[in-house]
Amino acid sequence: MRPGVMITRFIIQKVNKRLGVFLLSHLPDKCKKFETQVNFRGIKLNIFTGETFGKLFYYFNDYENDQIDCFLEIIQPGMRMFDVGANIGVFSILAANKGLDVIAFEPFPAMSKRLKENIELNNLSSKIKIVEEAVADKAGEMNFRAPRENNFGVGRIVLDSDQRNSESDVMVKTNTLDSYVEEYGAPDIIKMDIEGGEIFALAGADKLFSNEKAPIIIVEYHLELIKALGGDPDSGLKRLQSYGYKMEEIKTESDPRQFLIFKK
């Protein structure tokens, strides 16, 4: 690591986050966009500091801390977890590191490659299986919008063919939670963060959610992105409530996302 980068990191970590973000915005790219490795809550991650989450990890040791705190309180060794929208693997690796068996769903090739790298970096290949498919309401294919270079966390399903971007979109295979249960067994917990696609994923699990041993669900619920996909955000919540789920909000802020826990 170049000395100038290390000094910059040291200074930014000593100021408040708002000022740190301001300082970063005025640095040249060569000083703030690079591949590196970080330690985060006892795990190792290969990251790119030029995108949103890599920046949070490297400079602020921060990544959805409220949600992770709740997640770590809930999970127990021996559980099976479905990580729907695994991205670079933070939740999958934290779970496997605590003794869970994880099925990690990540359909976008570049992200699944980084996910695999991070799993191997933590010697957890025996605990985490990667499925390079998107969880949806039916088996088939859907159009997937690539994450932005400056934010790896925003890859998502796009339905409107008029919005298709041939340079970055890919067709990805899809299947339902009920189908994956038949293949991998029923999960004890599902973590879901799929940028509005949760409205489809939740619709493909009637057997799973109606079971007496239905899983705990932790979902990042994207109200505006659900609407953009032609869905009704209330319908997904009512669907879960109809199965006997009770809802708890992890955090409340002025945010287009809702972080929700569902338990029976």
GUNU-977729 format. One line per 4 residues: number of its first residue (from 1); their letters; for each residue x, y, z of N, C-alpha, C. Coordinates in pm, 1 decimal, m for minus. Each point is the difference from the previous one (the first is absolute). Layout:
BEGIN
NUM = a = X/Y/Z/X/Y/Z/X/Y/Z; ...
This chain:
BEGIN
1 = mrpg = 84.3/m119.3/0.0/m84.3/119.3/0.0/87.8/124.2/0.0; m31.0/96.3/m85.4/78.8/121.6/m9.3/m13.2/82.1/129.0; 112.2/60.0/48.2/m4.0/77.6/125.0/m105.5/109.6/m1.2; m16.8/68.7/m115.9/m98.1/107.2/m6.6/m141.7/m47.3/24.7
5 = vmit = m31.3/m120.3/m49.3/m133.5/m57.1/21.5/m20.4/m32.6/146.5; 102.9/m55.8/63.1/m11.2/m35.7/141.5/m17.6/124.5/86.8; 69.2/106.9/m34.5/m13.5/124.9/75.6/m140.4/57.2/m17.6; m50.7/m4.4/m123.8/m135.7/47.5/m27.2/m101.9/m77.5/82.4
9 = rfii = 15.6/m132.3/2.0/m91.7/m84.2/77.3/5.6/36.2/147.6; 119.8/18.6/52.3/17.1/34.8/141.1/m72.1/130.5/32.1; 16.8/99.9/m86.2/m62.5/130.4/25.1/m152.3/m11.3/m4.6; m52.0/m69.6/m101.4/m144.9/m10.4/m15.1/m63.0/m74.9/116.0
13 = qkvn = 70.9/m99.2/53.1/m53.8/m75.0/113.5/m2.1/82.5/127.7; 72.1/111.6/1.1/5.5/83.4/120.4/m106.4/110.9/0.5; m67.6/19.2/m112.5/m101.9/104.9/m7.1/m137.7/m65.3/m6.3; m105.7/80.1/10.6/m133.8/m56.4/m8.6/m28.5/m45.8/m144.1
17 = krlg = m97.4/m86.7/m14.1/m25.3/m63.8/m128.8/m36.0/101.4/m107.5; m79.7/98.3/34.2/m42.1/99.2/m99.0/120.9/74.5/m56.5; 91.2/41.4/88.2/120.4/69.6/m45.0/89.9/m94.7/m78.3; 5.8/m126.7/44.2/81.0/m97.9/m70.8/m46.1/m21.0/m142.6
21 = vfll = m129.9/m9.3/m20.1/m55.7/m15.7/m134.9/34.0/122.2/m85.1; m9.2/118.0/60.5/34.1/124.2/m73.0/146.7/m1.2/m42.9; 88.6/m38.1/88.6/142.3/m3.9/m32.8/27.5/m99.7/m112.3; m63.3/m117.4/7.0/19.3/m101.3/m104.0/m43.4/50.2/m136.9
25 = shlp = m106.0/77.0/m3.0/m54.0/47.6/m127.6/96.7/93.0/m71.7; 96.7/54.6/71.4/94.1/95.2/m60.3/137.0/m62.1/m29.7; 12.6/m130.7/21.6/126.5/m66.9/m29.3/1.8/m48.1/m144.8; 116.5/m5.6/m64.2/8.0/m57.0/m134.4/m27.9/m149.3/3.7
29 = dkck = m47.8/m54.2/m111.2/m40.8/m140.0/m5.5/110.3/m96.1/42.2; 124.3/30.2/m38.3/109.1/m93.3/29.2/23.2/m15.8/150.2; m49.6/95.1/77.3/16.0/m5.7/145.2/m118.8/m65.0/70.4; m108.9/m22.6/m73.2/m119.2/m50.2/69.0/m69.9/m115.0/m71.0
33 = kfet = 55.1/m47.6/m112.2/m62.1/m110.9/m72.5/103.5/m108.9/m23.2; m5.3/m103.1/82.3/97.6/m108.2/m11.3/m56.7/m125.4/66.9; 55.1/m114.3/m37.2/m35.8/m126.7/62.0/83.9/m18.5/126.1; m62.2/m50.4/105.7/73.0/m27.0/123.1/m76.0/m103.4/82.0
37 = qvnf = 53.5/m31.5/115.1/m63.7/m97.3/89.6/m22.8/65.0/135.0; m116.1/m28.4/61.1/m30.2/54.5/132.2/m42.9/m112.7/93.0; 13.9/26.5/128.8/m55.8/m87.2/103.5/m124.3/68.3/55.3; m110.1/m75.4/4.7/m127.0/58.8/42.8/m73.9/m102.5/85.2
41 = rgik = m16.8/30.4/127.3/m72.2/m86.7/92.9/51.6/m144.2/m3.6; 129.4/m14.5/m6.5/61.3/m131.4/8.0/12.4/m75.0/m131.1; m37.8/62.8/m111.6/14.5/m63.8/m130.4/86.2/86.5/m90.9; 50.6/m59.9/m107.9/80.5/72.1/m97.3/m81.8/21.8/m126.6
45 = lnif = 20.8/114.9/m64.1/m73.1/30.9/m121.9/92.1/68.1/m100.3; m2.7/m48.1/m122.8/60.6/73.7/m109.8/m101.4/103.4/m48.1; 41.2/125.8/m6.6/m92.1/107.9/m34.6/62.7/93.0/m103.2; m84.8/83.5/m59.9/43.0/107.7/m87.7/m43.5/130.5/64.8
49 = tget = 95.0/85.5/34.6/m32.1/120.9/76.1/m67.6/108.4/m82.3; m9.4/m20.8/m130.1/m65.1/99.0/m84.8/m150.3/m14.8/m6.7; m56.6/m99.2/71.6/m146.2/m14.2/1.4/m51.4/16.2/141.7; m129.2/19.1/13.3/m60.5/44.4/125.8/37.2/m86.1/119.2
53 = fgkl = m22.0/m130.6/m9.9/21.2/m84.8/116.0/148.0/m21.1/29.0; 82.2/m10.0/m105.4/143.3/m9.8/21.5/54.1/121.3/73.2; m52.8/115.7/m35.7/38.8/125.3/66.2/m38.0/m3.9/148.1; m121.1/m48.0/29.0/m45.0/m8.4/139.4/86.4/m95.9/80.6
57 = fyyf = 31.1/m115.2/m59.6/85.3/m96.6/69.1/137.6/58.9/30.5; 63.3/54.9/m102.5/140.9/37.8/11.4/20.7/123.2/87.3; m82.0/102.1/m20.6/23.1/125.6/70.1/m77.1/13.2/130.6; m114.9/m67.9/10.6/m86.6/23.2/115.4/m31.6/m126.0/80.3
61 = ndye = 51.2/m117.5/m44.4/m28.1/m126.8/67.8/m149.7/m14.1/27.0; m78.2/28.4/m102.3/m145.3/9.5/15.7/m68.9/m69.0/m116.4; m102.3/m78.9/30.7/m83.9/m59.4/m104.7/m128.0/m50.5/65.0; m108.5/73.4/m13.5/m131.7/m42.0/48.7/10.4/m58.3/141.5
65 = ndqi = 64.7/74.9/89.5/30.6/m54.4/132.0/m123.7/m34.6/81.6; m107.0/78.3/m11.5/m121.8/m31.1/74.8/m56.7/m134.9/m42.2; m4.4/m22.0/m131.4/m53.6/m126.3/m50.2/88.7/m117.7/38.5; 131.4/20.0/m9.6/92.7/m108.6/33.2/m8.9/m35.4/147.8
69 = dcfl = m13.7/99.9/86.6/m13.8/m27.5/142.8/m121.8/m89.3/26.6; m112.4/35.0/m60.6/m121.5/m80.5/17.2/18.8/m140.1/m59.3; 60.2/m6.5/m116.1/24.1/m126.4/m67.9/84.8/m93.5/86.4; 108.1/52.1/56.8/88.9/m82.8/81.2/m66.3/m45.3/129.8
73 = eiiq = m95.0/77.0/48.8/m73.6/m41.9/119.6/m95.7/m115.1/m30.2; m50.8/m4.7/m122.1/m100.5/m99.8/m36.6/60.8/m134.1/m38.7; 108.7/1.3/m78.3/52.4/m125.0/m55.1/66.0/m85.1/108.4; m7.8/m132.3/m21.6/58.0/m96.4/92.0/74.9/m107.2/m78.7
77 = pgmr = 110.7/m52.5/54.4/72.1/m108.2/m67.9/m93.3/m116.7/m33.3; 19.4/m58.9/m117.8/m82.1/m112.3/m42.3/m119.4/38.4/m83.9; m32.6/128.7/m5.2/m109.1/46.3/m85.7/39.7/m10.9/m147.5; m100.7/m12.5/m84.9/20.5/14.6/m144.7/m54.7/135.8/m41.2
81 = mfdv = 77.7/73.0/m78.4/m39.5/134.6/m41.0/m2.7/10.7/m151.5; m103.1/64.9/m52.4/m3.3/42.6/m139.3/36.2/149.0/m1.4; 109.1/33.1/m67.4/39.2/140.1/m15.7/m39.4/42.9/m140.6; m112.8/66.1/m10.9/m56.8/36.5/m129.8/46.8/141.2/m35.6
85 = gani = 92.2/8.0/m95.8/68.7/124.5/m30.6/126.1/9.8/83.2; 90.1/m98.3/m17.2/117.9/m11.3/86.7/104.0/106.2/m27.6; 4.2/53.4/m123.0/95.7/104.0/m37.5/142.3/m49.1/27.7; 81.9/77.9/71.2/139.2/m41.2/20.9/15.1/m96.1/117.6
89 = gvfs = m110.8/m28.4/71.4/2.5/m108.5/97.2/3.4/36.6/145.9; m28.0/123.8/35.9/13.2/40.9/140.4/m85.3/m85.7/92.8; m130.6/m9.3/m27.2/m88.9/m75.0/88.2/27.3/m150.1/m9.3; 25.5/m50.0/m118.9/30.5/m142.4/m15.9/121.6/m40.0/81.8
93 = ilaa = 105.6/79.6/m8.7/125.1/m34.2/67.0/m12.7/16.9/151.0; m67.4/106.5/45.1/m24.3/15.4/143.3/m77.7/m119.2/54.8; m100.6/m45.6/m75.3/m81.2/m113.1/44.8/81.3/m129.0/2.4; 70.6/m28.1/m107.3/79.3/m122.9/m6.7/109.2/1.1/106.0
97 = nkgl = 55.8/116.7/26.2/103.8/11.9/101.6/m53.5/m31.3/138.9; m132.3/11.8/15.9/m63.8/m30.7/127.4/m56.6/m141.9/3.8; 21.8/m77.1/m107.1/m40.1/m140.3/1.0/m125.6/m32.7/m76.3; m50.6/91.9/m82.9/m118.1/m28.5/m81.3/42.0/m58.9/m134.2
101 = dvia = m88.3/m79.0/m58.6/15.3/m43.8/m138.8/m79.9/96.5/m86.6; 64.0/51.0/m104.9/m58.2/110.3/m76.5/m13.6/m37.1/m146.8; m117.3/32.0/m56.0/m21.5/m1.3/m145.0/m5.2/145.8/m42.0; 98.8/42.8/m79.2/14.3/140.9/m36.0/m41.7/21.5/m144.7
105 = fepf = m106.0/77.1/m21.3/m53.6/26.8/m133.2/54.7/132.7/m50.6; 75.2/m5.3/m110.0/54.2/121.5/m60.2/8.1/m21.2/m150.4; m93.6/58.3/m76.6/m10.0/m30.9/m142.8/98.0/73.3/m90.2; 51.5/114.3/44.4/83.3/79.0/m90.8/142.6/m54.0/m0.3
109 = pams = 54.6/m36.1/m115.7/128.8/m70.2/m6.1/115.5/68.8/72.3; 15.1/132.3/m17.3/112.1/69.8/63.6/m11.3/m3.8/152.1; m122.3/10.3/51.7/m19.1/m4.5/144.4/19.5/m140.9/54.4; m48.0/m100.0/m73.2/17.0/m137.9/48.0/148.0/m38.7/0.7
113 = krlk = 77.5/57.2/m92.9/144.3/m24.5/m0.9/65.3/59.0/124.7; m36.9/123.4/32.8/56.1/63.0/121.2/m48.9/m71.5/125.1; m123.9/m42.9/m1.6/m54.3/m77.6/111.4/83.7/m125.8/22.8; 30.3/m71.5/m107.3/80.9/m120.9/9.2/138.7/31.2/56.9
117 = enie = 60.8/108.5/m45.8/131.8/40.5/50.3/m4.2/23.6/150.9; m104.2/67.6/47.0/m8.5/31.4/142.3/m29.2/m123.5/83.9; m78.4/m91.5/m54.1/m24.5/m126.2/70.5/129.9/m77.2/15.2; 76.9/m10.5/m107.7/127.3/m71.4/4.8/100.1/70.8/90.9
121 = lnnl = m3.4/131.8/2.0/89.6/78.3/85.0/m20.4/m35.1/146.9; m123.6/m36.4/35.5/m32.8/m34.8/138.8/m5.1/m150.4/24.1; 44.0/m78.9/m99.8/3.4/m146.6/13.0/m136.6/m57.6/38.0; m104.5/49.4/m68.7/m136.9/m41.9/33.1/m71.3/m65.6/m118.4
125 = sski = 75.4/m51.3/m95.7/m62.0/m61.8/m117.6/m85.9/m119.7/36.4; 32.7/m68.4/108.4/m77.5/m117.0/40.9/m130.7/37.9/68.1; m13.9/126.8/38.8/m119.1/44.9/72.3/m95.1/83.1/m85.7; 46.9/47.6/m115.6/m81.7/89.6/m82.4/m5.3/m53.4/m142.8
129 = kive = m120.6/m21.5/m49.6/m19.6/m38.9/m139.7/m54.5/119.1/m76.8; 64.1/33.9/m110.1/m45.5/111.0/m83.6/m95.7/m51.5/m106.9; m113.2/65.5/m13.9/m96.1/m28.3/m106.5/m9.2/125.3/m86.0; 44.4/m9.2/m124.0/4.7/117.5/m88.1/m133.1/16.6/m73.4
133 = eava = m105.4/16.6/78.0/m134.5/19.7/m52.3/m71.5/103.5/85.9; m107.3/56.1/m54.4/m81.4/97.3/72.9/m124.3/m68.7/54.6; m33.8/29.8/123.2/m121.3/m53.8/60.7/m118.2/85.2/m45.0; m103.5/m66.1/m52.3/m113.8/73.4/m55.5/m128.2/m79.3/23.2
137 = dkag = m105.0/32.8/m75.8/m129.7/m65.5/18.6/m21.3/m116.8/m94.6; 97.1/m26.4/m86.9/m13.5/m112.3/m93.4/137.1/m38.4/m54.4; 6.7/m121.1/m54.2/122.3/m43.8/m66.9/4.6/60.5/m139.4; 117.9/42.0/m42.6/13.1/56.9/m134.1/120.9/90.7/m8.1
141 = emnf = m17.1/115.3/m65.5/105.8/98.9/m12.1/m58.3/139.8/18.0; 82.8/89.7/51.0/m39.8/140.1/12.8/118.8/89.1/m36.2; m30.1/123.1/m37.5/102.6/96.6/m35.8/55.9/63.7/126.9; 133.2/0.8/9.6/66.1/50.3/120.8/86.3/120.2/m33.3
145 = rapr = m23.4/110.1/68.0/77.0/122.7/m17.9/127.4/m6.6/84.2; 115.2/14.6/m62.6/128.3/m12.3/68.5/15.5/106.3/108.3; 68.8/m33.9/109.8/34.0/103.1/98.9/83.2/109.9/m62.7; m9.6/120.2/55.5/81.9/110.1/m48.3/142.7/m15.3/49.7
149 = ennf = 93.9/54.9/m74.8/140.6/m7.9/39.6/23.8/63.0/136.2; m78.8/102.0/33.3/20.5/70.1/127.0/m92.2/m51.2/111.2; m76.3/m106.8/m28.4/m85.9/m59.0/103.7/m32.5/m144.2/m38.6; 70.8/m95.5/60.1/m18.9/m140.8/m31.7/m133.5/m54.2/50.8
153 = gvgr = m68.9/76.1/84.7/m118.8/m52.9/65.0/m130.6/24.9/m71.8; 2.2/53.3/m123.0/m125.7/40.5/m62.6/m32.7/m79.3/m126.5; 58.3/m117.2/m19.6/m44.3/m86.4/m109.7/m142.8/m43.8/25.1; m81.4/m6.4/m106.6/m141.6/m29.0/23.5/m69.3/m51.6/m125.6
157 = ivld = m112.3/m63.6/22.7/m87.8/m42.6/m108.3/m64.3/122.3/m65.8; m5.9/m0.4/m133.1/m69.1/104.5/m75.8/m99.4/m67.4/m93.0; m125.9/39.5/6.3/m103.1/m65.4/m81.2/m29.1/72.3/m130.0; 11.2/132.6/m0.2/m38.7/78.4/m116.2/105.4/m13.4/m109.9
161 = sdqr = m33.1/m65.3/m109.2/96.7/m22.3/m107.6/47.2/131.3/m62.4; m80.0/105.5/10.3/40.9/129.7/m53.9/115.9/60.7/78.2; 20.5/m47.3/122.7/107.8/51.2/83.1/125.4/m86.2/m10.4; m2.9/m100.2/m82.9/112.0/m93.0/m8.0/126.1/71.3/m48.2
165 = nses = 108.5/m23.9/70.2/130.0/55.0/m34.7/87.6/m116.0/m46.7; 19.2/m12.1/m130.9/68.0/m116.7/m54.6/145.0/m10.8/46.2; 59.9/112.0/42.6/138.9/m3.8/42.3/17.3/m57.4/139.6; m97.3/11.8/84.2/18.1/m43.6/138.5/m100.3/m104.5/46.8
169 = dvmv = m112.3/m17.1/m70.6/m101.7/m95.3/43.5/34.6/m141.6/m44.1; m41.8/m95.4/81.8/18.1/m141.0/m33.9/m129.7/m73.3/31.6; m21.1/m111.0/m68.4/m111.2/m88.0/33.8/48.8/m99.8/104.2; m74.5/m15.0/108.6/39.5/m92.3/106.4/m109.7/m104.1/21.4
173 = ktnt = 39.5/m117.3/40.8/m95.8/m105.6/31.6/m71.4/32.9/130.4; m126.4/m41.1/8.8/m77.6/21.8/121.6/m67.0/m129.3/44.2; m30.9/m5.7/127.0/m82.4/m107.4/54.2/m59.1/48.0/131.7; m86.4/m81.4/58.4/m73.2/41.1/119.4/63.5/m54.1/127.2
177 = ldsy = m32.0/63.8/110.7/44.9/m49.5/129.4/m49.5/m142.2/24.1; m124.5/m27.3/m36.4/m52.4/m135.3/19.0/81.0/m103.1/m77.8; 42.8/34.8/m119.8/82.0/m92.1/m79.1/137.6/m19.4/62.3; 57.5/108.1/49.7/131.7/m11.7/62.5/m6.9/m81.0/129.7
181 = veey = m111.8/9.3/69.9/m17.9/m82.6/119.9/3.1/m148.0/m36.7; m64.7/m36.2/m109.6/1.8/m139.5/m43.9/141.8/m46.9/m30.9; 82.8/90.0/m49.5/136.1/m36.9/m39.1/98.5/3.6/116.7; m12.6/102.4/88.3/101.3/19.0/103.2/m50.5/m19.7/142.9
185 = gapd = m129.7/m22.6/16.5/m57.8/m10.0/132.7/m52.3/134.9/47.0; m87.5/m4.2/98.0/m64.7/122.5/48.2/96.1/81.3/85.4; 2.6/132.0/m19.3/85.1/85.5/83.4/m65.8/30.1/133.9; 82.6/30.0/97.4/m48.7/49.3/129.0/m10.6/151.8/m1.9
189 = iikm = 77.6/61.3/m88.8/0.2/145.6/m9.9/27.4/39.5/m144.9; m67.2/104.7/m44.6/22.9/57.1/m132.7/38.0/146.1/18.4; 113.8/38.5/m57.5/35.7/140.7/m10.5/m20.8/38.5/m146.6; m71.0/108.4/m25.6/m36.5/36.0/m136.7/26.8/148.7/m24.1
193 = dieg = 78.9/27.8/m103.4/28.7/137.9/m39.5/17.7/m0.2/m151.3; m109.7/22.2/m74.0/4.0/m15.3/m145.4/m67.2/117.0/m73.5; 10.7/117.5/58.8/m31.4/123.8/m71.7/m136.9/2.2/m68.2; m103.5/m34.3/74.2/m135.8/1.5/m53.3/m47.4/m136.2/m45.0
197 = geif = 92.3/m90.0/m34.0/m37.0/m133.5/m44.1/m62.3/m84.8/109.2; 2.9/50.7/125.3/m61.3/m74.4/109.7/m149.3/m21.9/m23.4; m63.9/89.0/m76.2/m143.0/m17.2/m25.7/m26.2/m127.5/m78.6; 95.8/m40.3/m85.7/m11.0/m125.4/m74.7/43.7/m118.0/86.2
201 = alag = 109.9/14.6/69.9/53.7/m110.6/79.1/m98.5/m46.0/107.2; m66.2/94.4/65.0/m94.8/m35.5/104.9/m122.9/m70.4/m54.7; m28.0/21.6/m128.6/m117.3/m62.5/m62.1/25.0/m144.8/m41.9; 124.3/m44.0/9.3/33.0/m134.8/m45.0/30.7/m95.8/112.5
205 = adkl = m65.5/18.4/115.5/34.8/m81.1/116.8/m121.1/m40.5/82.2; m111.5/m29.2/m66.7/m122.1/m35.4/73.4/20.7/m120.2/92.0; 64.3/m104.0/m50.6/21.6/m120.5/81.7/91.2/30.8/118.3; 107.0/71.9/m26.2/96.2/29.8/105.2/m61.4/85.5/109.2
209 = fsne = m68.3/107.0/m38.5/m50.5/94.2/99.0/m122.0/m51.9/75.0; m73.3/m94.0/m58.0/m117.3/m55.4/67.9/36.8/m112.8/95.9; 124.1/m45.1/m3.8/45.5/m107.9/87.0/8.5/47.2/144.9; m27.0/m91.5/92.9/7.9/35.9/141.5/141.0/42.8/39.8
213 = kapi = 100.0/m56.2/m68.2/140.1/34.3/28.4/54.1/98.6/m103.3; m83.6/93.8/m39.3/40.4/100.6/m99.0/117.2/81.9/53.7; 87.0/45.6/m88.3/121.8/68.5/43.6/m23.5/141.4/49.5; 93.8/48.1/78.8/9.9/143.2/28.4/43.2/68.8/m129.0
217 = iive = m55.4/116.6/m26.9/34.6/74.6/m120.9/52.5/137.8/39.3; 118.9/32.5/m48.0/53.3/136.3/13.2/8.2/56.3/m140.4; m73.7/106.3/m26.9/m9.3/50.3/m137.3/21.5/150.5/m4.2; 79.7/42.8/m93.9/12.2/142.1/m30.3/m107.1/30.1/m103.3
221 = yhle = m104.2/69.9/41.8/m120.4/17.1/m79.6/5.3/135.4/m70.0; 14.7/m2.6/m133.2/21.9/121.9/m78.7/m133.1/49.6/m57.6; m61.8/91.3/68.1/m135.1/42.6/m36.3/m6.2/56.9/m141.7; 88.3/92.1/m32.2/m6.9/66.0/m130.5/38.3/m94.7/m113.6
225 = lika = 96.7/m88.1/23.6/40.5/m93.8/m105.0/m108.3/m105.1/m26.0; m72.7/m38.7/104.0/m113.6/m90.1/m19.2/m104.4/66.8/m89.2; m27.7/125.7/27.0/m96.6/73.9/m81.8/48.8/11.1/m144.3; 131.6/20.8/m17.9/56.9/12.3/m134.9/m14.5/m129.0/m79.6
229 = lggd = m9.5/m111.9/70.1/m18.8/m129.5/m65.2/m148.2/m33.2/m18.6; m85.7/96.2/30.8/m143.8/m21.2/m17.3/m64.9/m71.5/115.0; 69.8/m12.1/111.5/m53.5/m71.2/115.1/m61.8/92.8/103.2; m75.4/m58.5/90.4/m60.6/72.3/110.8/73.9/m40.1/127.6
233 = pdsg = 75.6/91.1/61.6/75.4/m35.8/120.3/m86.0/m61.3/109.4; m123.4/46.9/13.2/m87.1/m53.9/104.4/m34.4/m146.2/m23.3; m2.4/m41.9/m126.8/m41.2/m137.3/m29.1/100.9/m101.2/54.6; 129.2/33.3/m7.8/100.8/m90.7/53.7/m10.0/m13.6/150.6
237 = lkrl = m23.1/112.9/67.2/m13.9/m3.2/144.9/m125.7/m76.1/41.8; m109.3/22.5/m71.0/m124.6/m69.6/31.9/12.0/m149.6/m26.3; 77.2/m36.0/m103.2/20.5/m141.3/m29.9/64.3/m71.3/120.1; 104.7/62.2/53.4/66.9/m61.3/113.9/m89.4/m1.7/123.8
241 = qsyg = m73.7/106.5/20.4/m90.3/4.6/114.3/m108.6/m106.3/m11.0; m39.7/m32.8/m122.9/m103.5/m102.1/m19.5/49.3/m139.1/40.7; 131.8/m18.6/1.1/57.8/m127.1/44.7/22.6/m2.9/150.6; m32.3/107.3/68.5/18.4/5.2/144.7/126.4/68.7/45.0
245 = ykme = 70.4/62.7/m92.8/122.2/72.0/36.2/m32.7/131.1/71.3; 82.4/33.2/97.4/m5.8/129.4/67.4/122.2/81.0/m43.2; m19.5/129.1/m18.1/105.1/85.4/m55.0/63.1/88.0/106.9; 131.9/13.9/m9.7/74.5/90.7/87.4/95.5/80.4/m87.1
249 = eikt = 5.2/131.4/20.0/89.0/84.7/m77.7/134.1/11.5/70.1; 107.9/m21.2/m75.7/133.1/5.1/58.7/42.7/143.9/27.1; m26.3/89.5/m93.5/33.5/139.2/24.4/m100.0/87.0/m73.5; m20.0/118.0/50.4/m92.3/93.2/m63.2/73.3/130.4/m27.1
253 = esdp = 13.9/32.9/m124.4/60.6/124.9/m41.0/m73.6/49.0/m124.2; 30.9/118.6/m44.6/m54.3/49.0/m125.6/78.4/m67.5/m112.0; m51.5/m113.9/m46.6/74.6/m86.6/m90.7/m101.0/m71.2/m89.6; 28.4/m12.8/m130.4/m92.9/m70.0/m88.3/m0.6/m150.7/21.4
257 = rqfl = 83.5/m47.5/93.4/3.4/m142.0/32.6/m56.5/m20.7/139.7; m52.5/m119.2/23.6/m39.6/m39.2/133.7/74.4/m128.3/34.4; 58.0/m5.8/118.0/70.6/m118.2/45.4/m90.1/m73.8/97.2; m52.0/m112.0/m43.2/m105.9/m67.5/72.6/39.1/m141.8/40.1
261 = ifkk = m46.6/m41.7/117.7/12.5/m138.8/44.4/m139.5/m58.4/10.6; m16.8/m120.4/m52.3/m128.0/m70.6/10.7/22.0/m131.1/73.7; m80.7/m20.9/103.0/4.4/m125.2/77.3/m142.3/m47.8/23.4; m14.8/m130.9/10.6/m131.2/m55.5/34.9/m9.9/m15.1/150.8
